[in-house]
Amino acid sequence: MTAIRRDSPPSSAEQEQRDPDAGRWSQLEMLVAALVDEVRRNNYYLLRINGSKTAKAPQPVPRPGVKPEGPRRAVISKQGAARLLELIKG
């Protein structure tokens, strides 16, 4: 959809206001963004489990038509991280 929109000539009224990246994403682009979000989240959890106190929760990839969220809080507690580490180590 984005490629088609970029290739179509804009009307004279749209020329100055047109943003080629503001349109709908295809299913593939949404899946790639979801994959990037999951990889970032997994890296964050790995850092937290291994004792990083400075790791910040990742922000999701910006998607067209979706307002960015505020800062995200850590989803896993210290007790949850300790329990997960016990399960991983056996």
N, C-alpha and C positions, 0 to 999 in steps of 0.2 A: 504494500500500500504506500509506504513512504517513497519507494523508488518511482512508482507511477506518479505520485504527486509532485516529486522533484522534477520529473521530465515534462510534466504538462506546463504549458505557458500560463503564467498568472495574468489575470485581468489587470487593467491599469490601476484600479482601485486597490487591488491586493498587492501590487508590486512592493510597496514600501512597508506593508504590515506583515508580509509573509515570513513565517519561520519554518524552514524545512524540517526541523526536528520536532515540531509540536504536534504532529499527527499521530494516528493510531499505530501501534506496533503489531507486527504479525505474531502468530502463535510461537514461532521459533524464537523471536526476539524476547518474548515474555518468558519462555522457558530458560533461555540463556541468563536472563536477569535473575530468575529464581535460583538457578544453579550458582551464580556468583554470590548471591545472598547466603546460600547454605554453606558454601566453602568459607566465606568470611566468618560466619557464625561458628562453624566447627573450629577454625583457627583460634577464634576468641576463647572458646571453651577449653581448648588444649592449653592455651597460655594460662588461663585461670586455674585449671587443675594442677598445672605444674608450678603454681605459686606466684605468678606474676600479679603484682598489686597495681601496676600502672596500665594494664590492658584496658582499653575502652571498648564498650559494646559497639559493634559495627552498625553503620547506617545502611539501610537498603538502597539498592540502585534506584536512582530517580526514574520514574515511569511517566510517560505523557498522560495528563489528565488526573494524576494522583498527587495530592498535596503532600509535601514532605512532612514526616512526623517530627515531633520534638526529640530531644535527647532520649535515648533508650536506657533503661536501667538494666543492670545485670539480672538475668533470668534465673541463674543458679545461685543458691545460697552457699555459704561456707560449709554448712552441714551437708548439703546436697553434693557439693564438690568432693568433700571427704568421703562420703558414701560411694560416689561414683569411682573414685580412685581405688577404694578397697575392692570394688567389684572388678575393676580392670586388672589389678595386680593379683587377684585371686585369693 
